[in-house]
């Protein structure tokens, strides 16, 4: 599956002189987003690795875990139809 998002890993950085947390790409060091909540920033920064995990989980033959449909999750993350 080809991804069109900025390659991960991403990182969340909070600077003392700002009220927001910025998400950066390690691949290009460019700013991807800025959010007010540090918690949201950490979750956003984890997105590429979470998608990578979901793809590997699906490729291992698993369909769901804990009531979560892995195929639907991947479609939600990538914008593809389920």
Buried (B, 14 or more C-beta within 10 A) or exposed (E): EEEEBBEBBBBBBEEEEEEEBBBBBEEEEEEBBEBEEEEBBBBBBBBBEEBEEBBEBBEEEEEEEEEEEBBEBBEEBBEEEE
